[in-house]
Amino acid sequence: MDPEPFDEVTSPAARAAGGWLGGLPVAVLATGSDGRIVRWDQAARELLGYTSREVIGRHIADLLHPGADRSLGRSLWEKAVSARGVMGTVTAWHRDGHPVEVEIWAAPVPARPRGGTTVLVFAADAAAAQRIRGSSVVWDGVFARSPVGIALFDTRLRFLRVNPALEAMNGLPEAAHVGRRLAEVLPGVNAAAMEVLMRQVLEDGRPVLDSRRIGRTPAVPDQDRVWSCSYTRLEDTDGHPLGLAASLIDITVQEQTQLEAEAGRRRLALINAATYRIGTSLDLERTAQELAEVTVPDLADLVTVDVLESLAAGAEVGLGLVAGTRLRRLGKAPSGSPLADILAPLGRTLTFPTAAPYTQAVADRHAFVIARLDEEAIAPAARHSQAPAELLKQGVHSFMMVPLLARGTVLGLATFYRCATPEPFNDEDTALATELAARAAVCVDNARLYHREHDTAVILQRSMLPQHITPPAGIEVAHRYLPASDVNEVGGDWYDVIPMSGDSVALAIGDVMGHGIQAAAVMGRLSASVRALARLDLDHDAMFHQLQAALDDLAEPMLATFLYVDLDTATGACRITCAGHPPPALVTPDGAARLLDVPPGLPLGVGPTRFTTTHTTLVPGSVIVLYTDGLIEARGTDIDDRLGELTHLLAEPAPSLDALCDSLVTHLVPASADDDIALLAARLSGL
């Protein structure tokens, strides 16, 4: 078999070697011991222009510049044959007739088959060699002193060189890298993913910047580190890939700072969301469910919210937990998942003995966290329920219970579970859960206090409304009282029918401005005063001034509107006095309806003022209607339009006063009233 041509062997070897031989065209030739040329490759032809036929057999000194000393060339060659080799710069003569500065490296090589000595010569353009040599000096300086980790890889992704900075990063000397692939040197990093990117760079030549290498190295074996890696393909002058250059920067601190900042932003966003989403109503169940939903999945994968059974039942919160605790489940998220189905459903009352973790968390008033959940960790709870073991089988690996603490009172517990989220609960998570639970607890406590005050106000108000109205002869009455919807507090609306001396009867209706227990209490005070003053048969002006004085005696200023009608059932004579209250309506026997022209006056409680009494006469069969502003006021609707609607409804025939009241309420009152409504209708039948 013929030997493979010399240049076809040396050229691929030079490209694969990298360095000067890969980036600099180098001519390879050989001479005998007498200096006559015996080998001439293609690179030599490209350097000096001669073909192999033109130079084979000629003395190598003949290729020097015509002005050069041939004897000096011959002696140089004799030295190359006899010594270990020479190197230097000579001026050669190009075939086209111009000088070429050439750097040569010549060394004797024994020619074993035929004996004697052969001189192997490497030659290159001197200017190009100097440029590369200068670049190499700079490169070597950067490579050795750069704080950035630098590595060179061959085309098989094996380490060729690493600089001292990368040795320190990896905790291994250069000798442990060279000839090995990344996965062999550093099995604790994501080497497979990195090599995919490196092969991609070798194939298409496009650099990869800021790819993340993550894992552990012998330099820091107990801590995960993060590096920013960039890869660039190395090529020869023909664009053939020689390997890869990689640069690495340790960005663990920056990455940790960024992660902490992102976690802080997520926590802030979650707190902001909780501010808007928790406590949108004064309903216990809704508030508990809002807490559960707002924390999934940003804080936990599964959340339950339980409140004390006494609180859920509307009773006072107990002070002690001597016999354990009873909790009612009012919140759970997400709903309908297999994991959530393991836990008790909404509405279920759970009983825990004194030694159970749930009871301990309530009693200690501190968060109870099991960062790593395992068989040993669930053992205390597993004695009381099978749920912990089932949760462990489903992948729950971290657990946290946080008490709902508001105003020094524990109202319940929020329990958080993690399974899909790989990280366990940490101190930051506990602090965030505690803050969210505290916000929800305040909302729950507000609901508790509201319901207690609301119930008290309702009882107080209803106790002060007339329980049994027995109108005197000559008049029939119908009345309605509608409290506001559950989202509003009880107001101070009231009405009364007071028999007086002779054939007279007083019709009274009022509205204490404000809501809650205070408004209900003032309402009771005014209604009792009106009933007492009416029976003294005081004129209207004197009565109203006495009521004004009663409000002036209050520690806190209060306002009230009031309408008082004094009707003689025998004659129909009617006196009407108003203190800032909506005007009464009159329906005549022919069915015509209108508002009575009564001076509105100022509300009671404003201060000293005069009250005007209007006199009119009602004919038998007339109906006078008194009402509070809750009947005619509606959001987004003009009050005059509502009054017009009222008179229109009154003009429609009704079989009875009760039917008339029902018609007004049905058509004028929305499903969820914003204010209390009092309504009183009286028909003069005559004696």
C-alpha positions as CSV (number, residue, x, y, z in Angstrom):
1,M,0.0,0.0,0.0
2,D,1.3,3.4,-0.9
3,P,2.1,5.7,2.1
4,E,-0.4,8.4,2.6
5,P,0.9,11.8,1.2
6,F,2.8,13.8,3.7
7,D,0.8,17.0,3.4
8,E,-2.5,15.1,3.8
9,V,-1.3,13.8,7.1
10,T,0.3,16.9,8.4
11,S,-2.4,19.4,7.5
12,P,-5.3,17.7,9.5
13,A,-2.9,17.1,12.3
14,A,-2.0,20.8,12.4
15,R,-5.7,21.8,12.3
16,A,-6.5,19.5,15.2
17,A,-3.5,20.6,17.2
18,G,-4.7,24.2,17.6
19,G,-2.3,27.0,18.7
20,W,0.2,28.2,16.1
21,L,-0.1,25.2,13.9
22,G,-3.9,25.6,13.7
23,G,-3.9,29.3,13.0
24,L,-0.7,29.8,11.0
25,P,0.0,28.3,7.5
26,V,3.2,26.3,8.1
27,A,5.2,24.8,5.3
28,V,6.8,21.4,6.0
29,L,9.8,20.3,3.9
30,A,12.8,18.0,4.4
31,T,16.4,17.9,3.1
32,G,19.1,15.4,3.2
33,S,22.2,15.8,5.2
34,D,23.8,17.6,2.2
35,G,21.1,20.2,2.3
36,R,19.4,19.1,-0.9
37,I,15.6,19.2,-0.8
38,V,13.9,15.8,-0.7
39,R,10.3,16.8,0.5
40,W,8.2,19.8,-0.5
41,D,4.5,20.1,0.5
42,Q,1.7,22.2,-0.7
43,A,2.1,24.8,2.0
44,A,5.7,25.3,0.9
45,R,4.5,25.9,-2.6
46,E,2.0,28.5,-1.4
47,L,4.7,30.2,0.7
48,L,7.4,30.5,-2.0
49,G,5.6,29.7,-5.3
50,Y,7.8,26.7,-6.4
51,T,6.4,23.4,-7.3
52,S,8.0,20.2,-5.9
53,R,9.6,19.4,-9.3
54,E,11.3,22.8,-9.4
55,V,13.0,22.4,-6.0
56,I,13.5,18.7,-5.4
57,G,17.2,18.0,-5.6
58,R,18.3,21.6,-5.2
59,H,20.2,22.9,-2.2
60,I,18.0,24.7,0.2
61,A,20.4,27.6,0.2
62,D,19.5,28.3,-3.4
63,L,16.1,29.5,-2.3
64,L,17.6,32.4,-0.3
65,H,17.6,36.0,-1.5
66,P,20.2,36.5,-4.3
67,G,22.0,39.0,-2.2
68,A,22.3,36.7,0.7
69,D,25.6,35.0,1.6
70,R,25.2,31.4,0.3
71,S,28.1,30.2,2.5
72,L,26.3,31.4,5.5
73,G,23.2,29.5,4.5
74,R,25.3,26.3,3.9
75,S,27.0,26.6,7.3
76,L,23.6,27.1,9.0
77,W,22.4,23.9,7.4
78,E,25.4,22.0,8.5
79,K,24.7,23.1,12.0
80,A,21.1,21.9,11.7
81,V,22.4,18.5,10.5
82,S,25.0,18.1,13.2
83,A,23.3,19.8,16.2
84,R,19.9,19.5,17.8
85,G,18.3,22.0,15.5
86,V,18.2,25.7,14.7
87,M,15.6,28.4,14.4
88,G,15.6,31.9,13.0
89,T,14.5,34.3,10.3
90,V,15.9,34.3,6.8
91,T,15.1,36.2,3.6
92,A,14.0,33.8,0.9
93,W,13.4,34.5,-2.8
94,H,9.8,33.9,-4.1
95,R,9.5,32.3,-7.5
96,D,7.8,35.5,-8.7
97,G,10.9,37.5,-7.9
98,H,10.3,39.2,-4.6
99,P,11.8,38.6,-1.2
100,V,9.9,36.9,1.6
101,E,10.9,37.0,5.3
102,V,10.5,33.5,6.6
103,E,10.8,32.0,10.1
104,I,12.3,28.5,10.1
105,W,12.5,25.7,12.6
106,A,14.9,22.9,11.5
107,A,15.9,19.8,13.3
108,P,17.7,16.6,12.3
109,V,15.7,13.4,12.1
110,P,17.4,10.0,11.7
111,A,16.5,8.3,8.5
112,R,16.4,4.7,9.7
113,P,15.4,2.8,6.6
114,R,18.3,4.1,4.5
115,G,20.6,5.5,7.1
116,G,21.9,9.0,7.3
117,T,20.1,12.1,8.6
118,T,17.2,14.0,7.3
119,V,16.5,17.6,8.3
120,L,12.8,18.3,8.9
121,V,12.0,22.0,8.3
122,F,9.0,24.0,9.3
123,A,8.7,27.4,7.6
124,A,6.2,30.2,7.9
125,D,5.7,33.8,6.9
126,A,7.7,35.8,9.5
127,A,5.2,38.7,9.7
128,A,2.3,36.3,10.3
129,A,4.3,34.4,12.9
130,Q,5.2,37.5,14.8
131,R,1.5,38.6,14.9
132,I,0.4,35.2,16.2
133,R,3.3,35.2,18.7
134,G,2.3,38.6,20.0
135,S,-1.3,37.5,20.2
136,S,-0.2,34.4,22.0
137,V,1.7,36.4,24.6
138,V,-1.4,38.5,25.3
139,W,-3.5,35.4,25.4
140,D,-1.2,33.6,27.8
141,G,-1.2,36.6,30.1
142,V,-5.0,36.8,30.1
143,F,-5.3,33.1,30.5
144,A,-3.0,33.0,33.5
145,R,-4.2,36.1,35.3
146,S,-7.9,36.4,34.5
147,P,-10.3,36.1,37.4
148,V,-12.7,34.6,35.0
149,G,-12.6,30.8,34.7
150,I,-11.4,29.8,31.2
151,A,-11.3,26.4,29.6
152,L,-10.3,25.0,26.2
153,F,-12.0,21.9,24.8
154,D,-11.3,19.8,21.7
155,T,-13.9,18.8,19.2
156,R,-14.8,15.8,21.4
157,L,-15.5,18.2,24.3
158,R,-12.5,17.0,26.3
159,F,-10.6,19.5,28.3
160,L,-7.3,20.8,26.7
161,R,-6.4,23.5,29.2
162,V,-7.9,25.3,32.2
163,N,-6.7,28.5,33.8
164,P,-5.9,28.9,37.5
165,A,-9.2,30.7,38.1
166,L,-11.2,27.7,36.8
167,E,-8.9,25.3,38.8
168,A,-10.0,27.3,42.0
169,M,-13.7,27.3,41.0
170,N,-13.7,23.5,40.4
171,G,-11.4,22.6,43.2
172,L,-9.3,20.4,40.9
173,P,-5.9,20.9,39.2
174,E,-5.5,21.2,35.5
175,A,-4.1,17.6,35.3
176,A,-7.5,16.3,36.6
177,H,-9.2,18.1,33.7
178,V,-7.1,17.4,30.6
179,G,-8.3,14.6,28.4
180,R,-11.6,14.3,30.3
181,R,-15.2,15.5,29.6
182,L,-17.1,17.8,31.9
183,A,-19.4,15.0,33.2
184,E,-16.3,12.9,34.1
185,V,-14.6,15.8,36.0
186,L,-17.7,17.4,37.7
187,P,-20.5,14.8,38.0
188,G,-22.2,17.1,40.5
189,V,-23.2,19.8,38.0
190,N,-25.7,19.8,35.1
191,A,-23.0,18.5,32.7
192,A,-25.4,16.8,30.3
193,A,-27.3,20.0,29.6
194,M,-24.1,21.9,29.2
195,E,-22.6,19.5,26.7
196,V,-25.8,19.8,24.5
197,L,-25.1,23.5,24.2
198,M,-21.4,22.9,23.6
199,R,-22.2,20.5,20.7
200,Q,-24.6,23.0,19.3
201,V,-21.8,25.7,19.3
202,L,-19.4,23.3,17.5
203,E,-22.0,22.5,14.9
204,D,-23.4,25.9,13.9
205,G,-20.6,28.2,15.2
206,R,-23.0,30.6,17.0
207,P,-21.8,31.5,20.5
208,V,-23.8,30.8,23.6
209,L,-23.9,33.5,26.3
210,D,-24.9,33.3,30.0
211,S,-25.9,29.7,30.1
212,R,-26.3,28.6,33.7
213,R,-24.1,25.8,35.2
214,I,-25.6,24.7,38.5
215,G,-24.4,22.2,41.1
216,R,-21.6,21.4,43.5
217,T,-17.9,21.0,42.9
218,P,-15.0,19.7,45.1
219,A,-14.2,23.4,45.8
220,V,-17.5,23.8,47.8
221,P,-18.9,20.3,48.1
222,D,-21.7,21.2,50.6
223,Q,-23.3,24.1,48.7
224,D,-25.0,24.5,45.4
225,R,-23.3,27.1,43.2
226,V,-24.4,28.9,40.0
227,W,-22.0,29.9,37.2
228,S,-22.7,32.0,34.1
229,C,-21.1,30.2,31.2
230,S,-20.3,31.4,27.6
231,Y,-19.0,29.2,24.8
232,T,-17.3,30.2,21.5
233,R,-16.1,28.0,18.7
234,L,-12.4,28.0,17.8
235,E,-11.7,27.8,14.1
236,D,-8.7,27.6,11.8
237,T,-8.1,30.0,8.8
238,D,-10.4,27.9,6.7
239,G,-13.3,28.0,9.2
240,H,-12.8,24.4,10.4
241,P,-13.7,23.9,14.1
242,L,-10.7,23.3,16.3
243,G,-12.6,23.1,19.6
244,L,-14.3,25.4,22.1
245,A,-13.3,28.2,24.4
246,A,-15.4,28.5,27.6
247,S,-15.5,31.3,30.1
248,L,-17.2,30.9,33.5
249,I,-18.2,33.5,36.2
250,D,-19.4,32.5,39.6
251,I,-22.7,34.3,40.1
252,T,-24.0,32.5,43.2
253,V,-24.2,35.6,45.3
254,Q,-25.9,37.7,42.6
255,E,-28.3,34.8,41.9
256,Q,-29.1,34.5,45.5
257,T,-29.6,38.2,45.8
258,Q,-31.9,38.2,42.8
259,L,-33.8,35.2,44.1
260,E,-34.3,37.0,47.4
261,A,-35.4,40.1,45.7
262,E,-37.9,38.2,43.6
263,A,-39.1,36.3,46.7
264,G,-39.6,39.7,48.4
265,R,-41.6,41.0,45.5
266,R,-43.7,37.9,45.5
267,R,-44.3,38.2,49.2
268,L,-45.2,41.9,48.8
269,A,-47.5,41.0,45.9
270,L,-49.2,38.3,48.0
271,I,-49.7,40.7,50.9
272,N,-51.2,43.3,48.6
273,A,-53.5,40.6,47.1
274,A,-54.5,39.5,50.6
275,T,-55.3,43.2,51.5
276,Y,-57.8,43.3,48.7
277,R,-59.1,39.8,48.8
278,I,-59.4,38.9,52.5
279,G,-62.2,40.5,54.5
280,T,-64.4,41.6,51.6
281,S,-67.4,40.8,53.8
282,L,-68.3,40.3,57.5
283,D,-69.0,36.7,56.9
284,L,-66.9,34.1,58.7
285,E,-67.1,31.3,56.1
286,R,-66.2,33.7,53.2
287,T,-63.3,35.3,55.1
288,A,-61.8,31.9,55.9
289,Q,-62.2,30.7,52.3
290,E,-60.6,33.9,51.1
291,L,-57.5,33.3,53.2
292,A,-57.2,29.7,51.9
293,E,-57.6,30.8,48.2
294,V,-55.2,33.8,48.3
295,T,-52.3,31.6,49.6
296,V,-52.6,28.9,46.9
297,P,-50.3,28.3,45.1
298,D,-47.9,31.2,45.8
299,L,-47.3,30.1,49.4
300,A,-48.6,26.5,49.7
301,D,-50.1,23.8,47.6
302,L,-52.9,23.0,50.0
303,V,-54.4,25.2,52.7
304,T,-57.2,24.7,55.3
305,V,-58.7,27.3,57.7
306,D,-60.4,26.2,60.9
307,V,-62.1,28.4,63.5
308,L,-63.1,27.6,67.0
309,E,-66.4,25.8,67.2
310,S,-67.7,28.3,69.7
311,L,-66.9,31.2,67.4
312,A,-68.5,29.5,64.4
313,A,-71.6,28.8,66.4
314,G,-72.0,32.4,67.4
315,A,-71.1,31.9,71.1
316,E,-68.3,33.6,73.0
317,V,-64.8,32.4,72.4
318,G,-63.6,30.2,75.2
319,L,-60.6,31.1,77.3
320,G,-59.2,27.7,78.1
321,L,-58.2,24.6,76.2
322,V,-58.0,22.2,79.1
323,A,-60.0,19.4,77.4
324,G,-58.7,19.9,73.9
325,T,-60.1,22.0,71.1
326,R,-63.0,21.8,68.7
327,L,-62.5,23.5,65.3
328,R,-64.9,23.9,62.5
329,R,-63.5,23.8,58.9
330,L,-64.6,27.0,57.1
331,G,-61.9,27.2,54.4
332,K,-60.1,24.9,52.1
333,A,-58.2,25.3,48.8
334,P,-57.9,24.1,46.1
335,S,-61.3,22.5,46.0
336,G,-61.9,19.2,44.3
337,S,-58.3,17.9,44.2
338,P,-57.4,14.4,45.3
339,L,-55.1,15.9,47.9
340,A,-57.7,18.2,49.3
341,D,-60.2,15.3,49.5
342,I,-58.0,13.5,52.1
343,L,-58.8,16.3,54.6
344,A,-62.1,16.9,56.3
345,P,-64.7,18.8,54.2
346,L,-66.0,22.3,54.8
347,G,-68.4,22.6,57.6
348,R,-67.0,19.6,59.5
349,T,-66.3,20.0,63.2
350,L,-63.0,18.5,64.2
351,T,-62.2,17.5,67.8
352,F,-58.6,17.3,69.0
353,P,-57.4,16.1,72.4
354,T,-55.1,18.2,74.5
355,A,-51.9,16.4,73.3
356,A,-52.7,16.8,69.6
357,P,-50.5,19.2,67.6
358,Y,-53.5,21.2,66.6
359,T,-54.4,21.9,70.2
360,Q,-50.8,22.7,71.0
361,A,-50.6,25.2,68.2
362,V,-53.7,27.0,69.5
363,A,-52.6,26.9,73.1
364,D,-49.0,28.1,72.4
365,R,-50.1,30.9,70.0
366,H,-47.1,30.3,67.8
367,A,-46.6,28.8,64.4
368,F,-45.9,25.0,64.4
369,V,-43.6,24.0,61.4
370,I,-42.3,20.7,60.2
371,A,-39.9,21.6,57.4
372,R,-39.3,18.0,56.4
373,L,-42.2,15.7,56.8
374,D,-41.6,12.0,57.3
375,E,-42.9,9.0,59.2
376,E,-41.2,10.1,62.4
377,A,-42.5,13.7,62.1
378,I,-46.1,12.6,61.6
379,A,-46.1,10.1,64.5
380,P,-47.7,12.4,67.1
381,A,-50.6,13.3,64.7
382,A,-51.0,9.8,63.3
383,R,-52.3,8.6,66.6
384,H,-55.3,10.8,66.2
385,S,-56.0,10.6,62.4
386,Q,-55.0,8.7,59.3
387,A,-54.9,11.8,57.2
388,P,-51.1,12.6,57.9
389,A,-50.0,9.2,56.5
390,E,-52.2,9.7,53.4
391,L,-50.8,13.1,52.9
392,L,-47.3,11.7,53.1
393,K,-48.1,9.1,50.5
394,Q,-49.4,11.8,48.2
395,G,-46.1,13.7,48.3
396,V,-46.6,16.3,51.1
397,H,-43.2,17.0,52.4
398,S,-43.5,20.2,54.4
399,F,-46.2,21.3,56.9
400,M,-47.0,24.5,58.8
401,M,-49.8,25.5,61.3
402,V,-50.3,29.2,62.1
403,P,-52.8,30.4,64.7
404,L,-55.4,33.0,63.8
405,L,-54.6,35.5,66.5
406,A,-56.4,38.8,66.8
407,R,-56.5,41.3,69.7
408,G,-54.8,38.7,72.0
409,T,-57.4,36.0,71.3
410,V,-56.8,32.8,69.3
411,L,-59.7,32.3,66.9
412,G,-58.6,29.3,65.0
413,L,-55.8,27.8,62.8
414,A,-54.6,28.1,59.2
415,T,-52.7,24.9,58.0
416,F,-50.4,25.0,55.0
417,Y,-49.0,22.0,53.0
418,R,-46.4,21.7,50.3
419,C,-46.1,18.9,47.8
420,A,-45.6,20.3,44.2
421,T,-43.4,23.1,45.5
422,P,-39.9,21.4,46.1
423,E,-38.6,23.8,48.7
424,P,-39.7,23.3,52.4
425,F,-41.2,26.0,54.4
426,N,-38.6,28.4,55.8
427,D,-38.5,31.3,58.2
428,E,-39.6,33.7,55.6
429,D,-42.6,31.6,54.7
430,T,-43.5,31.3,58.3
431,A,-43.3,35.1,58.8
432,L,-45.5,35.6,55.7
433,A,-48.1,33.0,56.7
434,T,-48.2,34.6,60.2
435,E,-48.9,38.0,58.7
436,L,-51.6,36.7,56.4
437,A,-53.2,34.8,59.2
438,A,-53.1,37.9,61.4
439,R,-54.9,39.9,58.7
440,A,-57.5,37.2,58.3
441,A,-57.9,36.9,62.0
442,V,-58.6,40.6,62.4
443,C,-61.3,40.2,59.7
444,V,-62.7,37.2,61.4
445,D,-62.8,39.0,64.7
446,N,-64.4,42.0,63.1
447,A,-67.1,39.8,61.8
448,R,-67.5,38.2,65.2
449,L,-67.8,41.6,66.9
450,Y,-70.0,42.9,64.2
451,H,-72.4,40.0,64.5
452,R,-72.5,40.4,68.2
453,E,-73.2,44.1,68.0
454,H,-75.6,43.6,65.2
455,D,-77.6,41.0,67.1
456,T,-77.6,43.2,70.2
457,A,-78.8,46.2,68.1
458,V,-81.6,44.2,66.5
459,I,-82.8,42.9,69.8
460,L,-82.7,46.4,71.2
461,Q,-84.5,47.9,68.3
462,R,-87.2,45.3,68.0
463,S,-87.8,45.6,71.7
464,M,-88.5,49.3,71.4
465,L,-90.8,49.1,68.4
466,P,-94.5,48.9,69.3
467,Q,-95.3,45.2,69.9
468,H,-99.1,45.5,69.6
469,I,-100.8,48.4,68.0
470,T,-104.4,48.8,68.8
471,P,-105.8,51.8,67.0
472,P,-108.7,53.7,68.5
473,A,-112.2,53.7,66.9
474,G,-112.5,55.6,63.7
475,I,-109.1,54.7,62.2
476,E,-107.4,51.5,60.9
477,V,-103.6,51.2,60.5
478,A,-101.0,48.9,58.8
479,H,-97.3,49.0,59.3
480,R,-94.1,47.4,58.1
481,Y,-90.5,47.4,59.4
482,L,-87.6,46.0,57.2
483,P,-84.1,45.9,58.6
484,A,-81.2,46.6,56.2
485,S,-79.4,43.7,54.5
486,D,-76.9,41.7,56.5
487,V,-73.9,43.7,55.1
488,N,-75.2,46.8,56.9
489,E,-75.7,47.7,60.5
490,V,-79.1,48.2,62.2
491,G,-80.4,51.7,62.0
492,G,-82.6,53.9,64.2
493,D,-85.9,53.8,62.2
494,W,-89.1,53.6,64.3
495,Y,-92.9,54.3,64.3
496,D,-95.7,54.4,66.8
497,V,-99.5,54.9,67.0
498,I,-100.5,56.6,70.3
499,P,-104.1,56.9,71.5
500,M,-104.8,60.2,73.1
501,S,-107.6,61.9,75.0
502,G,-111.0,62.1,73.3
503,D,-111.1,61.0,69.8
504,S,-107.5,61.9,68.9
505,V,-104.7,59.6,67.9
506,A,-101.0,60.4,67.2
507,L,-99.1,58.9,64.4
508,A,-95.3,59.2,64.8
509,I,-92.3,58.1,62.7
510,G,-88.6,58.9,63.0
511,D,-85.1,58.0,61.9
512,V,-82.0,58.4,64.1
513,M,-79.1,59.0,61.9
514,G,-76.3,56.4,62.2
515,H,-76.3,52.7,62.7
516,G,-75.6,50.2,65.4
517,I,-76.3,49.9,69.1
518,Q,-76.0,53.7,69.7
519,A,-78.6,54.6,67.0
520,A,-80.9,51.9,68.3
521,A,-80.5,53.2,71.9
522,V,-81.2,56.8,70.9
523,M,-84.2,55.6,68.9
524,G,-85.6,53.9,72.0
525,R,-85.0,57.0,74.1
526,L,-86.8,59.2,71.5
527,S,-89.8,56.9,71.0
528,A,-90.3,56.6,74.8
529,S,-90.2,60.4,75.1
530,V,-92.6,60.9,72.3
531,R,-95.1,58.5,73.8
532,A,-94.9,60.2,77.2
533,L,-95.1,63.8,75.8
534,A,-98.0,62.9,73.5
535,R,-100.1,61.8,76.5
536,L,-99.4,65.1,78.2
537,D,-101.3,66.7,75.4
538,L,-98.5,69.3,74.7
539,D,-98.7,71.4,71.6
540,H,-96.4,70.3,68.9
541,D,-93.8,73.1,69.3
542,A,-93.4,72.4,73.0
543,M,-93.1,68.6,72.3
544,F,-90.4,69.1,69.6
545,H,-88.4,71.4,71.9
546,Q,-88.5,68.8,74.6
547,L,-87.2,66.2,72.2
548,Q,-84.5,68.6,71.1
549,A,-83.5,69.0,74.8
550,A,-83.4,65.2,75.1
551,L,-80.8,65.0,72.3
552,D,-78.8,67.8,73.7
553,D,-78.4,65.8,76.9
554,L,-76.5,63.1,75.0
555,A,-72.7,62.8,75.5
556,E,-72.2,62.4,71.7
557,P,-74.1,64.6,69.3
558,M,-76.9,62.7,67.4
559,L,-79.4,63.8,64.7
560,A,-82.8,62.5,64.1
561,T,-85.6,63.2,61.7
562,F,-89.2,63.1,63.0
563,L,-92.7,63.5,61.7
564,Y,-95.6,63.8,64.0
565,V,-99.4,63.7,63.0
566,D,-102.2,64.6,65.4
567,L,-105.5,63.4,64.0
568,D,-109.0,63.9,65.4
569,T,-110.9,60.8,64.1
570,A,-114.3,62.4,64.7
571,T,-113.7,65.6,62.6
572,G,-110.7,64.7,60.5
573,A,-108.8,67.7,61.8
574,C,-105.1,67.0,61.3
575,R,-102.0,68.8,62.6
576,I,-98.6,67.8,61.1
577,T,-95.2,68.9,62.3
578,C,-91.9,67.9,60.6
579,A,-88.3,67.9,61.7
580,G,-86.3,67.2,58.5
581,H,-88.3,64.1,57.7
582,P,-89.7,63.1,54.2
583,P,-93.2,64.5,53.7
584,P,-96.3,62.3,54.3
585,A,-98.4,61.2,51.4
586,L,-102.2,61.4,51.2
587,V,-104.6,59.2,49.2
588,T,-108.1,60.7,48.9
589,P,-111.2,58.5,48.6
590,D,-111.3,59.1,44.9
591,G,-107.9,57.4,44.5
592,A,-105.9,60.6,43.9
593,A,-102.5,60.5,45.6
594,R,-100.2,63.4,46.4
595,L,-97.5,64.5,48.8
596,L,-98.7,66.9,51.5
597,D,-97.1,70.3,51.5
598,V,-95.4,70.3,54.8
599,P,-92.4,72.6,55.7
600,P,-89.5,70.1,56.1
601,G,-87.8,71.9,59.0
602,L,-84.4,70.9,60.5
603,P,-83.6,67.6,62.1
604,L,-83.7,67.3,65.8
605,G,-80.2,67.7,67.3
606,V,-79.1,70.6,65.1
607,G,-79.8,73.1,67.8
608,P,-82.4,75.7,68.7
609,T,-84.9,76.2,65.9
610,R,-88.6,76.8,65.3
611,F,-90.9,74.1,64.1
612,T,-93.9,74.9,61.9
613,T,-97.2,73.0,62.3
614,T,-99.4,72.5,59.3
615,H,-103.2,72.2,59.6
616,T,-105.4,70.2,57.2
617,T,-108.6,68.2,57.3
618,L,-109.0,64.6,56.1
619,V,-112.3,63.3,54.8
620,P,-113.4,59.8,55.8
621,G,-111.8,57.2,53.6
622,S,-108.6,59.2,53.2
623,V,-105.3,57.3,53.7
624,I,-102.2,59.0,55.1
625,V,-98.8,57.3,54.6
626,L,-95.7,57.9,56.7
627,Y,-92.3,56.4,55.8
628,T,-88.6,56.7,56.4
629,D,-86.1,57.6,53.7
630,G,-85.0,54.0,53.2
631,L,-88.3,53.5,51.2
632,I,-87.6,56.3,48.7
633,E,-83.8,56.5,48.4
634,A,-81.9,54.4,45.9
635,R,-78.4,54.7,44.5
636,G,-78.1,56.4,41.2
637,T,-81.8,57.5,41.2
638,D,-83.1,61.1,41.7
639,I,-85.1,61.5,44.9
640,D,-87.9,63.4,43.0
641,D,-88.3,60.4,40.6
642,R,-88.6,58.1,43.5
643,L,-91.3,60.3,45.2
644,G,-93.1,60.3,41.9
645,E,-93.0,56.6,41.8
646,L,-94.3,56.4,45.3
647,T,-97.4,58.6,44.5
648,H,-98.0,56.6,41.4
649,L,-98.1,53.3,43.4
650,L,-100.4,54.9,46.0
651,A,-102.9,55.9,43.3
652,E,-103.3,52.2,42.2
653,P,-106.3,50.5,43.9
654,A,-105.5,48.2,46.8
655,P,-108.0,45.9,48.6
656,S,-106.6,46.8,52.0
657,L,-104.0,48.8,53.8
658,D,-101.8,45.7,54.3
659,A,-102.0,45.1,50.5
660,L,-101.0,48.7,50.0
661,C,-98.0,48.4,52.3
662,D,-96.9,45.2,50.6
663,S,-97.2,46.8,47.1
664,L,-95.0,49.7,48.2
665,V,-92.3,47.5,49.7
666,T,-92.4,45.1,46.7
667,H,-91.9,47.8,44.1
668,L,-89.7,50.3,45.9
669,V,-87.4,48.2,48.0
670,P,-84.5,46.3,46.3
671,A,-83.6,42.8,47.2
672,S,-80.7,44.1,49.4
673,A,-81.7,47.3,51.1
674,D,-79.0,49.7,52.1
675,D,-81.0,51.2,55.0
676,D,-83.7,50.3,57.4
677,I,-87.3,51.0,56.3
678,A,-90.3,51.9,58.5
679,L,-93.8,52.4,56.9
680,L,-97.0,53.4,58.6
681,A,-100.4,53.8,56.8
682,A,-103.6,55.0,58.4
683,R,-107.1,55.2,56.9
684,L,-109.7,57.5,58.5
685,S,-113.0,55.7,58.7
686,G,-114.8,58.1,60.9
687,L,-116.8,57.5,64.0
